[in-house]
């Protein structure tokens, strides 16, 4: 069962304030409260604070009162109306194609007018939400790609939660558990593959030239990035990185779309091409298996190419298993 609902109260409240400004009306506290009490704003604020970001009502007032946002009133209103008519079935289909057969997609989708131009999932295991940055410049195909990407995360959350609540996971030594937890970060690459629609479709086929060029450049660093991530995993396993230092170091590989995306995508593509999509889906549900299965697929790949790709070391694979 899939249940996807657009919740646009935050965007509508911002647009109402902008309309008042255009009409020359002084905004009352009651006008502002229609924004600050909206579900979308409250959950957006909760998410930003959970990430350690400053997100006060006064900060958002400044954003809404900016001249640059006022100039976008008409285009934002048009874009919101267009997005709310979007057929969600295609995005759901792309996500489900790379999820276990019993996966469900249940989420509220918040088109948001906000300062940061990013889209993300929030509370995927408890009260799934997808925040989509409302951008008039985004094409229909790019919106579809972004939504499919986030829906894949939502759909996978149930299986990730099952791992984290399993007895075998709880029995792991802390360093091994900390390292395996970062295997989940490769889901960014798998979501890129799902959102594109397959291994033969460029993950940025609907993006601007700049984003596509950046991705191509970063993918070419695959062999180097594997060694960088391998050192990170080994440092965690060996106790050289602990506590906050683990998270601080791990997050550096997110970036715009850093190695967690590019290496994760390349690994997923190699596994699907060499061993099949079902093997990839099954592997994605068990973090202990990913590097082992990738190495198997990479060995098969390297037999038929003059440009071999790197494998994960025996030391790391054994350390994680």
VOPAGU-2260 file (C-alpha; in pm, 1 decimal, decimal comma):
REM VOPAGU-2260
SITE   aa  ch    i         X         Y         Z
SITE  UNK   A    0       0,0       0,0       0,0
SITE  UNK   A    1     132,7     341,7     -99,1
SITE  UNK   A    2       5,0     660,8      58,5
SITE  UNK   A    3     166,3     981,4     -61,4
SITE  UNK   A    4      10,4    1315,2      30,0
SITE  UNK   A    5     112,2    1669,6     -62,4
SITE  UNK   A    6     107,7    1902,4     239,2
SITE  UNK   A    7     150,8    2257,6     112,5
SITE  UNK   A    8      41,0    2467,3     412,3
SITE  UNK   A    9     388,1    2618,1     471,6
SITE  UNK   A   10     429,8    2728,6     110,1
SITE  UNK   A   11      73,6    2862,1      95,3
SITE  UNK   A   12     127,1    3060,8     415,0
SITE  UNK   A   13     446,7    3216,7     278,1
SITE  UNK   A   14     271,5    3305,7     -47,5
SITE  UNK   A   15     -14,3    3467,1     145,8
SITE  UNK   A   16     237,0    3686,3     332,5
SITE  UNK   A   17     403,7    3781,9       5,7
SITE  UNK   A   18      64,3    3870,2    -144,7
SITE  UNK   A   19      -5,9    4096,2     153,3
SITE  UNK   A   20     330,3    4265,5     102,1
SITE  UNK   A   21     260,1    4324,3    -266,6
SITE  UNK   A   22     -72,3    4478,9    -172,0
SITE  UNK   A   23     104,6    4717,4      66,8
SITE  UNK   A   24     -48,6    4564,7     380,9
SITE  UNK   A   25     138,7    4577,4     709,0
SITE  UNK   A   26     181,6    4223,4     835,5
SITE  UNK   A   27      23,6    4159,5    1174,3
SITE  UNK   A   28     134,5    3901,7    1428,1
SITE  UNK   A   29    -177,9    3705,0    1341,3
SITE  UNK   A   30     -64,7    3695,2     979,2
SITE  UNK   A   31     274,1    3557,6    1085,2
SITE  UNK   A   32     118,9    3296,7    1311,6
SITE  UNK   A   33     -59,4    3141,5    1014,3
SITE  UNK   A   34     291,7    3054,1     891,3
SITE  UNK   A   35     455,3    2963,6    1221,8
SITE  UNK   A   36     172,3    2729,2    1324,0
SITE  UNK   A   37     156,1    2551,2     987,3
SITE  UNK   A   38     253,7    2184,8     996,3
SITE  UNK   A   39     512,0    2227,4     724,6
SITE  UNK   A   40     692,1    2510,2     904,9
SITE  UNK   A   41     688,0    2335,4    1242,8
SITE  UNK   A   42     836,0    2016,4    1099,2
SITE  UNK   A   43    1090,0    2209,1     891,7
SITE  UNK   A   44    1199,1    2396,5    1204,3
SITE  UNK   A   45    1217,7    2071,1    1398,9
SITE  UNK   A   46    1433,1    1911,4    1132,6
SITE  UNK   A   47    1676,6    2201,7    1106,6
SITE  UNK   A   48    1718,3    2215,5    1483,2
SITE  UNK   A   49    1778,9    1839,9    1495,4
SITE  UNK   A   50    2068,6    1901,3    1254,9
SITE  UNK   A   51    2211,6    2170,0    1483,1
SITE  UNK   A   52    2112,1    2454,5    1249,3
SITE  UNK   A   53    1977,0    2787,9    1364,7
SITE  UNK   A   54    1617,3    2823,0    1250,9
SITE  UNK   A   55    1429,4    3083,9    1453,9
SITE  UNK   A   56    1100,2    3251,9    1370,4
SITE  UNK   A   57    1285,7    3582,3    1345,4
SITE  UNK   A   58    1534,4    3434,4    1097,9
SITE  UNK   A   59    1244,6    3321,9     880,6
SITE  UNK   A   60    1074,0    3662,1     908,2
SITE  UNK   A   61    1387,4    3817,3     759,9
SITE  UNK   A   62    1378,0    3566,9     475,1
SITE  UNK   A   63    1009,2    3632,8     397,5
SITE  UNK   A   64    1062,5    4010,5     411,6
SITE  UNK   A   65    1350,1    4001,7     162,1
SITE  UNK   A   66    1301,7    4182,9    -167,7
SITE  UNK   A   67    1447,9    3890,9    -362,5
SITE  UNK   A   68    1174,4    3656,8    -238,8
SITE  UNK   A   69     904,3    3916,2    -304,9
SITE  UNK   A   70    1011,9    3933,7    -668,4
SITE  UNK   A   71     947,8    3558,6    -702,7
SITE  UNK   A   72     587,7    3566,4    -577,8
SITE  UNK   A   73     420,2    3493,5    -910,2
SITE  UNK   A   74     666,8    3227,1   -1022,7
SITE  UNK   A   75     651,4    3050,7    -685,0
SITE  UNK   A   76     272,2    3053,9    -686,2
SITE  UNK   A   77     261,0    2913,7   -1039,7
SITE  UNK   A   78     517,6    2645,8    -953,1
SITE  UNK   A   79     332,6    2535,2    -639,5
SITE  UNK   A   80       6,0    2495,0    -830,2
SITE  UNK   A   81     185,2    2291,7   -1098,0
SITE  UNK   A   82     359,5    2066,4    -845,4
SITE  UNK   A   83      37,5    1992,4    -657,8
SITE  UNK   A   84    -106,6    1847,3    -980,3
SITE  UNK   A   85     189,6    1615,7   -1026,1
SITE  UNK   A   86     114,5    1245,9   -1075,6
SITE  UNK   A   87     316,6    1069,9    -806,5
SITE  UNK   A   88     285,1     722,4    -958,5
SITE  UNK   A   89     593,3     741,8   -1183,3
SITE  UNK   A   90     819,3     858,1    -899,2
SITE  UNK   A   91     681,5     581,7    -676,7
SITE  UNK   A   92     737,0     324,1    -953,0
SITE  UNK   A   93    1102,0     421,2    -994,1
SITE  UNK   A   94    1163,7     391,7    -620,4
SITE  UNK   A   95     978,7      62,5    -583,5
SITE  UNK   A   96    1171,2     -93,9    -873,4
SITE  UNK   A   97    1478,7     -89,5    -648,4
SITE  UNK   A   98    1306,9    -193,9    -324,4
SITE  UNK   A   99    1198,9    -532,8    -185,5
SITE  UNK   A  100     869,8    -656,0    -325,4
SITE  UNK   A  101     680,5    -587,2      -1,4
SITE  UNK   A  102     803,7    -228,3      32,1
SITE  UNK   A  103     550,5      46,1     103,0
SITE  UNK   A  104     572,0     417,1      36,0
SITE  UNK   A  105     394,8     623,6     299,4
SITE  UNK   A  106     492,3     989,2     337,0
SITE  UNK   A  107     380,9    1348,0     347,1
SITE  UNK   A  108     546,3    1559,6      80,0
SITE  UNK   A  109     607,5    1922,4     174,7
SITE  UNK   A  110     679,3    2167,5    -110,3
SITE  UNK   A  111     865,2    2429,0      92,9
SITE  UNK   A  112     960,9    2791,0      42,0
SITE  UNK   A  113    1271,9    2818,2     253,8
SITE  UNK   A  114    1620,0    2973,5     260,8
SITE  UNK   A  115    1824,2    2660,5     180,9
SITE  UNK   A  116    1779,2    2514,2    -171,1
SITE  UNK   A  117    1791,0    2150,3     -61,4
SITE  UNK   A  118    1547,2    1859,8     -54,6
SITE  UNK   A  119    1556,7    1581,4     205,7
SITE  UNK   A  120    1369,9    1319,4     406,0
SITE  UNK   A  121    1283,8    1355,4     773,3
SITE  UNK   A  122    1170,0    1106,3    1037,3
SITE  UNK   A  123    1162,3     834,9     773,1
SITE  UNK   A  124    1112,5     556,4    1027,9
SITE  UNK   A  125     843,1     718,3    1243,3
SITE  UNK   A  126     651,9     992,2    1059,6
SITE  UNK   A  127     793,9     996,8     705,3
SITE  UNK   A  128     828,6    1336,5     543,3
SITE  UNK   A  129     987,6    1460,3     222,1
SITE  UNK   A  130    1072,8    1828,8     192,3
SITE  UNK   A  131    1106,9    1954,4    -164,3
SITE  UNK   A  132    1261,8    2295,8    -218,5
SITE  UNK   A  133    1009,6    2489,2    -429,1
SITE  UNK   A  134    1216,2    2605,0    -724,9
SITE  UNK   A  135    1058,4    2750,1   -1041,9
SITE  UNK   A  136    1372,7    2658,9   -1237,3
SITE  UNK   A  137    1335,7    2283,1   -1178,8
SITE  UNK   A  138    1201,4    2092,7   -1478,8
SITE  UNK   A  139     926,3    1834,8   -1445,8
SITE  UNK   A  140    1176,3    1552,0   -1511,2
SITE  UNK   A  141    1420,0    1685,4   -1249,5
SITE  UNK   A  142    1139,1    1707,9    -995,3
SITE  UNK   A  143    1044,0    1349,4   -1076,8
SITE  UNK   A  144    1405,6    1240,2   -1028,2
SITE  UNK   A  145    1437,6    1420,5    -693,8
SITE  UNK   A  146    1111,3    1281,5    -561,1
SITE  UNK   A  147    1197,9     925,4    -669,7
SITE  UNK   A  148    1533,7     959,4    -492,0
SITE  UNK   A  149    1371,9    1067,1    -165,4
SITE  UNK   A  150    1095,9     806,0    -195,2
SITE  UNK   A  151    1360,6     536,5    -222,1
SITE  UNK   A  152    1498,7     650,4     113,6
SITE  UNK   A  153    1149,7     641,9     261,6
SITE  UNK   A  154    1084,6     294,3     126,1
SITE  UNK   A  155    1413,0     158,1     258,1
SITE  UNK   A  156    1369,6     296,1     608,8
SITE  UNK   A  157    1165,1      -2,9     727,2
SITE  UNK   A  158    1439,0    -248,8     630,8
SITE  UNK   A  159    1713,5     -32,3     780,2
SITE  UNK   A  160    1516,6     -12,9    1104,6
SITE  UNK   A  161    1485,2    -392,6    1111,2
SITE  UNK   A  162    1864,5    -420,7    1091,6
SITE  UNK   A  163    1918,4    -169,0    1372,9
SITE  UNK   A  164    1670,8    -352,1    1596,4
SITE  UNK   A  165    1804,9    -702,3    1523,4
SITE  UNK   A  166    1980,5    -910,5    1787,8
SITE  UNK   A  167    2289,4    -958,9    1573,3
SITE  UNK   A  168    2329,1    -582,3    1535,4
SITE  UNK   A  169    2293,7    -517,1    1908,7
SITE  UNK   A  170    2551,3    -787,5    1981,9
SITE  UNK   A  171    2821,9    -623,2    1770,7
SITE  UNK   A  172    3120,7    -455,0    1936,3
SITE  UNK   A  173    3078,7     -77,8    1931,5
SITE  UNK   A  174    3354,5      -4,5    1672,0
SITE  UNK   A  175    3215,5    -259,7    1427,3
SITE  UNK   A  176    2862,1    -129,9    1474,5
SITE  UNK   A  177    2981,9     227,2    1418,1
SITE  UNK   A  178    3158,1     127,6    1096,3
SITE  UNK   A  179    2867,2     -77,0     961,7
SITE  UNK   A  180    2630,5     209,9    1034,6
SITE  UNK   A  181    2816,8     415,3     775,2
SITE  UNK   A  182    2755,9     145,4     513,5
SITE  UNK   A  183    2400,5     284,2     512,6
SITE  UNK   A  184    2539,6     606,9     364,0
SITE  UNK   A  185    2594,1     424,2      33,2
SITE  UNK   A  186    2212,8     422,8      -0,1
SITE  UNK   A  187    2258,1     770,1    -149,9
SITE  UNK   A  188    2417,5     605,6    -451,3
SITE  UNK   A  189    2148,3     340,4    -474,0
SITE  UNK   A  190    1882,6     612,5    -459,7
SITE  UNK   A  191    2061,4     790,5    -746,9
SITE  UNK   A  192    2037,4     471,6    -952,3
SITE  UNK   A  193    1670,0     420,4    -867,6
SITE  UNK   A  194    1579,7     782,2    -941,9
SITE  UNK   A  195    1748,2     769,8   -1283,3
SITE  UNK   A  196    1556,1     455,8   -1375,2
SITE  UNK   A  197    1840,2     212,7   -1438,8
SITE  UNK   A  198    2216,9     165,1   -1482,4
SITE  UNK   A  199    2215,9     279,8   -1844,5
SITE  UNK   A  200    2058,3     618,3   -1768,7
SITE  UNK   A  201    2283,6     900,3   -1650,7
SITE  UNK   A  202    2186,5     994,0   -1293,9
SITE  UNK   A  203    2194,3    1360,5   -1394,7
SITE  UNK   A  204    2023,7    1325,5   -1731,3
SITE  UNK   A  205    1762,5    1581,7   -1621,3
SITE  UNK   A  206    2008,8    1814,7   -1444,3
SITE  UNK   A  207    2184,6    2127,0   -1563,8
SITE  UNK   A  208    2516,8    2096,3   -1747,5
SITE  UNK   A  209    2709,5    2214,8   -1441,6
SITE  UNK   A  210    2568,5    1942,4   -1214,7
SITE  UNK   A  211    2624,9    1674,3   -1475,3
SITE  UNK   A  212    2985,0    1782,3   -1530,3
SITE  UNK   A  213    3049,8    1786,1   -1155,7
SITE  UNK   A  214    2910,8    1434,6   -1120,7
SITE  UNK   A  215    3116,3    1300,3   -1412,3
SITE  UNK   A  216    3431,9    1453,2   -1266,5
SITE  UNK   A  217    3366,1    1303,4    -922,3
SITE  UNK   A  218    3280,3     957,5   -1059,7
SITE  UNK   A  219    3621,1     951,1   -1228,3
SITE  UNK   A  220    3771,4     964,8    -877,9
SITE  UNK   A  221    3609,1     630,3    -790,5
SITE  UNK   A  222    3930,2     433,9    -728,3
SITE  UNK   A  223    4078,7     712,7    -519,3
SITE  UNK   A  224    3758,7     761,4    -321,6
SITE  UNK   A  225    3732,2     390,5    -239,0
SITE  UNK   A  226    4074,2     408,5     -76,1
SITE  UNK   A  227    3971,1     724,2     112,3
SITE  UNK   A  228    3653,4     563,3     244,2
SITE  UNK   A  229    3836,6     240,4     323,3
SITE  UNK   A  230    4075,6     430,7     548,4
SITE  UNK   A  231    3778,0     591,7     720,2
SITE  UNK   A  232    3617,4     251,4     785,9
SITE  UNK   A  233    3945,4     104,6     912,9
SITE  UNK   A  234    4003,6     400,9    1143,0
SITE  UNK   A  235    3659,4     345,8    1293,2
SITE  UNK   A  236    3708,3     -30,2    1327,5
SITE  UNK   A  237    4049,5      11,9    1489,2
SITE  UNK   A  238    3926,9     275,8    1731,2
SITE  UNK   A  239    4134,5     558,0    1582,6
SITE  UNK   A  240    3812,0     749,6    1526,6
SITE  UNK   A  241    3552,5     753,7    1801,8
SITE  UNK   A  242    3235,2     931,5    1901,1
SITE  UNK   A  243    3182,4    1271,0    1743,6
SITE  UNK   A  244    3499,9    1238,2    1537,0
SITE  UNK   A  245    3341,2     948,5    1345,8
SITE  UNK   A  246    3042,0    1156,3    1243,2
SITE  UNK   A  247    3245,4    1465,6    1167,8
SITE  UNK   A  248    3476,7    1269,7     936,6
SITE  UNK   A  249    3199,4    1065,6     777,5
SITE  UNK   A  250    2995,1    1371,4     690,7
SITE  UNK   A  251    3279,4    1520,3     487,5
SITE  UNK   A  252    3207,2    1256,0     220,9
SITE  UNK   A  253    2852,9    1377,1     164,8
SITE  UNK   A  254    2941,5    1717,9      21,1
SITE  UNK   A  255    2731,7    1835,4    -272,5
SITE  UNK   A  256    2712,1    1474,9    -389,2
SITE  UNK   A  257    3037,8    1330,3    -264,3
SITE  UNK   A  258    3173,9     975,3    -238,9
SITE  UNK   A  259    2876,1     834,2     -50,9
SITE  UNK   A  260    2679,4     916,6    -365,2
SITE  UNK   A  261    2930,5     850,0    -642,4
SITE  UNK   A  262    3098,2     542,5    -496,3
SITE  UNK   A  263    2762,6     407,1    -379,7
SITE  UNK   A  264    2616,0     458,6    -727,6
SITE  UNK   A  265    2909,5     294,6    -906,1
SITE  UNK   A  266    2901,3      -3,5    -669,7
SITE  UNK   A  267    2526,5     -45,0    -725,9
SITE  UNK   A  268    2566,3     -23,6   -1104,5
SITE  UNK   A  269    2844,7    -283,6   -1107,5
SITE  UNK   A  270    2643,4    -523,0    -889,0
SITE  UNK   A  271    2329,8    -487,3   -1102,0
SITE  UNK   A  272    2513,0    -532,1   -1431,7
SITE  UNK   A  273    2717,1    -831,4   -1318,4
SITE  UNK   A  274    2484,0   -1010,4   -1076,0
SITE  UNK   A  275    2136,3    -871,9   -1142,9
SITE  UNK   A  276    1899,9    -623,3    -986,1
SITE  UNK   A  277    1751,0    -867,1    -735,8
SITE  UNK   A  278    2094,9    -940,5    -591,4
SITE  UNK   A  279    2146,5    -565,2    -553,7
SITE  UNK   A  280    1813,0    -522,2    -374,2
SITE  UNK   A  281    1880,0    -816,5    -142,5
SITE  UNK   A  282    2229,3    -688,8     -65,6
SITE  UNK   A  283    2102,5    -341,0      17,0
SITE  UNK   A  284    1905,1    -485,3     309,5
SITE  UNK   A  285    2214,3    -623,4     485,7
SITE  UNK   A  286    2509,4    -387,1     540,1
SITE  UNK   A  287    2737,7    -683,2     612,4
SITE  UNK   A  288    2700,1    -806,7     253,9
SITE  UNK   A  289    2750,7    -494,1      42,8
SITE  UNK   A  290    3130,2    -488,5      17,9
SITE  UNK   A  291    3152,1    -866,5     -28,1
SITE  UNK   A  292    2898,0    -870,6    -310,7
SITE  UNK   A  293    3052,0    -562,9    -473,2
SITE  UNK   A  294    3396,2    -727,7    -473,8
SITE  UNK   A  295    3245,5   -1033,5    -643,3
SITE  UNK   A  296    3082,3    -816,4    -909,8
SITE  UNK   A  297    3394,5    -602,5    -955,4
SITE  UNK   A  298    3611,8    -908,8   -1014,7
SITE  UNK   A  299    3372,6   -1021,5   -1286,3
SITE  UNK   A  300    3373,8    -670,2   -1434,1
SITE  UNK   A  301    3753,3    -644,8   -1431,3
SITE  UNK   A  302    3791,7    -961,1   -1641,4
SITE  UNK   A  303    3643,9    -776,4   -1937,7
SITE  UNK   A  304    3797,9    -429,3   -1918,2
SITE  UNK   A  305    4134,5    -263,2   -1964,7
SITE  UNK   A  306    4046,7     -13,0   -1691,2
SITE  UNK   A  307    3989,7    -221,8   -1376,6
SITE  UNK   A  308    3811,5     -73,1   -1079,3
SITE  UNK   A  309    3926,0    -100,6    -719,6
SITE  UNK   A  310    3808,8    -363,5    -475,0
SITE  UNK   A  311    3769,9    -329,6    -100,1
SITE  UNK   A  312    4063,3    -480,9      88,7
SITE  UNK   A  313    4053,0    -821,1     258,0
SITE  UNK   A  314    4138,2    -647,4     585,2
SITE  UNK   A  315    3828,0    -427,9     571,6
SITE  UNK   A  316    3588,7    -697,3     446,6
SITE  UNK   A  317    3696,0    -936,0     720,8
SITE  UNK   A  318    3689,1    -659,6     978,2
SITE  UNK   A  319    3328,5    -579,0     898,9
SITE  UNK   A  320    3223,3    -945,4     902,1
